[in-house]
Amino acid sequence: MKTNNIFEIGYLISLALTLLSCNNEKNEIVHDYMTIYEKAPTTNQIDQNKKLVDEFNAATISHLEENPNGELNWGISLNILNAVLVIDDRINSNLHPDLRKGLFEKPGRYNAIVRANISTTGVARLSLRIAIPESMETLNESTSPSFDGFKQIDILLAENFKCFFVAPDVETLSYGLELREKKSILNLLSNPLKAFKLLRAKKNGLEDLNNTQGFFGKSYYGGLPFKLGPGAMKWGIEPLQSHTLEGNEMPGGLPGFDMTGSEEEAAMVYKKSIESFFNKNNSALFNFVIQVANHPSHDINIPNELWDEKLSPYLPVGRLIFPSPEDLPDELIVDEYKNDLQFNPWNQLKAHRPLGNMNRARYEIYKEHSKTRSKHMEMKPKLVRCPIHQVNISNPTF
């Protein structure tokens, strides 16, 4: 079966489901928003961001020295999956006209690939690379290469990651990285308040993990805010099917099992569950959802606070569809390239620029990490293909 036909079928399924879900909506509902004014970073924020970048880069180099042939994803890659993102007519009922910008300006569909991987403590992550028309304006052309009339943008999502629970600010995140790398009791005792915040954050993060659901039964979110018209949003995907795991199919074998230190075993189990899912199902479907900032408590500079969903629920504006890999031609199966892909939250449309100081820190971290990783890749060059458009390139930086 041809790829275009697969995506056509997925598109028709999505439209049919959308019409069914909207059948009872007689009147247009337009949700309100709050205008966001982003302040310039303070001198202290700039200094703290630089300190974090230096520490992260040192940790990357140390990781390479210990594992010269290892991965640099800070996680374990499982699969590369082909997908299609469909933005549908629900943008008209769920978004104020002022917010219908970028991907949400009008209904459309976009081919994509998605890398599934497991991070520290067994967190499931999905990294989306989406092909967009050249006419859409991106933040940085050098990270959004053009292929056959298309650019590419990235959306990074993690399991139940509705806020950046890891740390309340860059300074605390820097302290946490130092603790992880040096593992010194003196460092731990040097700032007990920050240590407590980090331990509480880890506990909260672990409580949000669900090892009884496979990759296609979990909800994934971006955690940090992005620009949407004059306002801000968070985005994510929510499953339209269950992917229940039991017994040996479940990482750890027991509900709530702490996967810290057992990430490799969890990755193997999750990988098998993805293959098993497609043995029983033709596709996996998710709602693509966004949460709009509409209240002063929705602060773009407090990364570890949840935005109250009673004030602003996550609303569907489209669907993400995964066709079965068996229905795709061999040249589109790109799983062998999963360790060569680099994703970046700043590889994005200008209409959806990352907001807040934590995102500014991410910009610098990803930039330095990309340089280090590119040098690492030069030591073992290989010919790979663009995972969306199948264009031959050598030593990719995207």
C-alpha positions, -999 to 999 in steps of 0.1 A, spaced: 0 0 0 13 35 -8 22 59 20 -1 86 6 -30 62 8 -21 53 44 -22 90 54 -54 95 33 -71 67 53 -59 82 85 -71 116 75 -106 103 67 -108 84 99 -98 115 118 -124 136 100 -151 110 107 -143 109 144 -142 147 146 -177 150 130 -191 124 154 -175 142 184 -188 176 172 -223 163 161 -240 177 192 -223 211 191 -248 235 176 -233 268 187 -197 279 183 -179 282 217 -149 305 217 -127 304 248 -110 334 262 -73 341 267 -48 364 285 -23 386 267 13 376 277 41 401 280 75 384 282 101 403 302 138 405 292 160 382 313 176 397 344 214 397 349 210 370 375 190 348 352 216 352 324 243 342 348 224 312 362 215 301 327 252 302 317 262 282 348 236 256 340 248 253 304 284 249 315 275 222 340 253 204 315 280 205 288 306 192 313 282 163 322 278 156 285 316 154 279 320 132 310 293 109 297 311 106 264 344 99 281 328 71 301 308 58 271 326 67 239 304 45 218 272 53 237 241 74 229 238 111 237 200 112 241 200 111 279 175 82 274 170 49 256 155 51 221 129 25 213 113 31 179 109 56 151 72 57 141 56 74 111 26 96 119 3 123 105 -8 153 125 -43 165 115 -55 199 126 -92 200 123 -123 223 125 -122 222 163 -99 251 162 -130 272 154 -149 261 185 -120 257 209 -97 287 200 -104 324 201 -99 339 166 -69 359 179 -52 326 188 -56 309 154 -20 313 144 8 290 131 -3 253 131 -38 264 142 -45 291 116 -66 267 95 -73 230 93 -45 210 77 -25 178 79 13 173 83 34 142 78 56 134 108 80 110 124 80 103 161 108 89 182 97 69 213 122 67 241 126 61 278 143 86 300 155 86 336 131 69 361 113 52 332 95 83 319 80 76 284 88 104 259 76 111 223 96 135 201 77 147 171 94 160 138 67 175 116 70 185 80 56 219 73 53 240 41 82 263 33 58 293 35 55 289 73 80 311 91 103 293 116 126 307 143 159 295 130 163 284 94 196 266 102 178 241 125 148 238 101 164 224 68 143 225 37 136 193 18 114 191 -14 94 222 -5 91 214 32 106 226 65 107 207 98 97 216 133 99 197 166 75 191 194 89 173 225 65 156 248 68 135 280 44 113 300 20 134 321 45 163 318 19 191 323 45 212 341 83 213 345 80 195 379 118 189 379 127 223 394 111 256 402 139 276 386 172 274 367 193 278 399 177 248 415 180 227 383 217 236 382 221 224 418 203 192 410 226 185 380 256 191 402 243 166 428 237 140 401 272 143 387 292 147 419 271 126 442 286 143 473 270 144 507 286 179 512 268 192 481 236 177 494 240 194 528 251 227 513 215 236 504 189 214 522 160 235 510 169 230 473 176 193 480 141 189 495 125 206 465 143 183 442 133 152 462 97 163 463 98 170 426 111 135 419 84 120 441 57 140 423 71 129 389 72 93 398 36 94 411 25 106 376 41 76 358 18 47 348 35 14 339 1 -3 334 -4 15 301 18 11 271 30 40 249 -3 43 231 -24 45 263 -5 73 279 -10 111 278 20 133 268 25 170 273 52 196 266 54 209 302 65 245 294 46 273 276 47 284 240 35 315 222 0 314 207 -11 347 191 -9 374 218 -11 347 244 5 315 256 -3 278 256 9 244 266 3 214 243 1 177 243 -16 145 231 -42 124 248 -49 88 238 -82 77 221 -76 40 230 -63 20 260 -30 1 258 -33 -20 289 -2 -39 300 -4 -69 324 21 -95 338 53 -98 318 41 -70 294 43 -45 323 77 -29 332 86 -43 366 57 -67 366 38 -48 392 16 -16 390 35 14 403 69 -3 401 98 23 405 117 20 373 147 41 385 178 20 378 158 -4 356 154 19 326 170 -6 301 147 -34 312 117 -11 310 127 0 275 128 -36 263 93 -43 277 79 -11 263 94 -18 229 78 -52 227 45 -37 238 46 -13 208 52 -42 184 24 -62 201 0 -33 199 4 -31 161 -1 -69 158 -36 -63 171 -45 -28 158 -42 -10 125 -34 24 140 -31 44 172 -50 77 176 -45 106 199 -62 139 204 -38 168 199 -47 192 227 -37 227 239 -42 246 272 -46 283 268 -33 307 295 -63 328 306 -56 337 342 -27 355 361 -19 322 378 -8 309 344 26 323 348 51 315 320 80 320 345 69 295 371 77 263 353 69 238 380 33 250 386 3 233 370 -21 256 351 -55 252 367 -75 230 343 -108 242 359 -99 277 346 -85 264 313 -89 227 304 -69 210 277 -90 213 245 -87 192 213 -77 209 181 -67 179 160 -55 144 160 -21 125 158 -24 93 139 1 64 139 -5 39 110 7 4 115 44 0 105 35 -31 86 14 -10 62 44 12 52 69 5 25 104 -5 36 120 28 27 100 46 53 110 23 82 137 45 98 141 28 132 178 22 125 184 60 125 169 66 160 202 74 176 212 99 150 182 122 153 185 155 173 154 172 184 152 208 198 122 226 213 135 258 196 132 242 162 98 257 160 75 282 142 78 319 151 41 317 159 49 292 186 81 305 201 90 289 235 83 313 264 98 319 299 133 317 314 134 279 317 128 277 279 156 303 274 179 280 294 168 251 272 178 271 241 214 275 253 216 239 266 203 224 233 227 246 213 258 234 232 246 199 234 241 198 196 277 211 191 291 184 213 270 157 198 279 167 162 316 164 171 308 130 185 290 119 153 318 131 131 340 104 147 317 77 133 301 92 101 275 73 83 251 80 54 215 84 66 183 96 51 160 124 61 134 105 81 105 123 64 115 131 29 142 105 22 169 129 10 205 116 14 226 137 37 258 131 56 263 139 93 229 155 99 226 183 124 188 182 126 
